[in-house]
Amino acid sequence: MSRIDDLIAEYCPDGVKHQTLGEIGEFIRGNGIQKRDFQDSGFGCIHYGQIYTYYGLFADHTKSFIDPNLAEKRKKAYKGDLVIATTSENEEDVCKACAWLGEEPIAISGDAYIFRHHQNPKYISYCFQSELFQSQKKKYITGTKVLRVNGDAMAKIHVPVPPLPVQEEIVRILDSFSSLEAELEAELEAELEARRKQYTHYRDELLKFERVLIASLGELCKISVGRKNGTAGEFGEYPYVNAGTSMSGFVNEWSEEGDCVTTPSRGQGGMGFVAYQASRFWCGPLCYVMRSKHSDVMIKYVYYYLCSHKADILGLVHEGGTPAINKSELAGLRILVPPFEEQQRIVSILDRFDKLTNDLSSGLPAEIEARHKQYEYYRDRLLSFDELAA
């Protein structure tokens, strides 16, 4: 029998009482700290946005500080309190919690809550991650574009509350598991980065030729611009592809068939990014679509070539105001075009390499995802107890 089983048999053989968070603690809303208040030193503080961009499940030092005079009138978290982000643009980040383990109190911004309690703070922070908590949280989320959960709602969520010795052992196990997972993930990430560098080098070498046709992108491909769809949002059957490096939402209509290449025509942060679109999608007004004009020119080859020559695309960008690329200048980009059979060979090799390095259904990214799933499974198992009968 494991140590955790011994403790359960000793302290709670008949089950564990499930209580609402309101029964075991209180929620205190933070107030009045803006990013413009930050300074290099002073009184430690946590801004709600930092909880899901910077902090993990627990912390003992702050990234930011405010003037001590300003801190006097601000709500404060003390050692053992949880600091919870209660506003976000996505469901996953709402109610993300960080246990404050520092010796000194810290100031907490608005759109964050402090949860004050007498349980093991790491145990409660792990509970906020659990599937049990997440499934209950969903029914209390309000808002559409900006999602919120308030303290009164969180107070209604039930969690198992075993005796402190059991909580401490669960924390010890999960801390150990988290540390091991982090080490393994770091190793996998390093290996993945090495594979991606190897892939980039191999791709660029494959796309070097001595005697091949040189043609302009406009000679090889039809280049068109997308158009706006006012219904783009979180749900829909087809991706909405526009400026940037990821899709801009979903729609229930499509404007383009697959087997084409897209790149932003204007915008901040996405210029030079090239994507291959395999299936139907809607193309937005800030995006170019490229399709092969010739049966002996593979658009997937063009995609890999443009990925390898991102610097050439960036060289076309007009700065000042919003960065943009003129269609006529993009059409004039020169491309090396080997015979069709060589294009097929190159695409076949690079497709396999790309799958190994980037596809979450195989290769190292799948291994990293599997580690996360394994950790989540054992965490939820450890936080599951037979409920004490009333």
Protein Blocks (a to p, Z undefined) as FASTA:
>chain_A
ZZklmmmmmmmmnopcdddfklnmccdddehiafklpcfbdcddddfklmmmmbcfbdcb
dfbdcdfklmmmpccddehiacddfbdfbfklgopacddfbfbdcdddehiacdddfbdf
klmmmmmmpmklmmmmmmmpgcjklccddfklmmmpccddddfklmmmmmmmmmmmmmmm
mmmmmmmmmmmmmmmmmmmmmmmmmmpcfbdcdddfklmpccddddddfkbcfbdjbdcd
dedjbdebdcfbdfbdehiadddfbdehjgoiacddfbdcdddfkbccdddfbfklcfkl
mmmmmmmmmmmmmmmpcgehjadddfklmmmpccddddfklmmmmmmmmmmmmmmmmmmk
gcjklmmmmmmmmmmmmmmmmmpccdddZZ
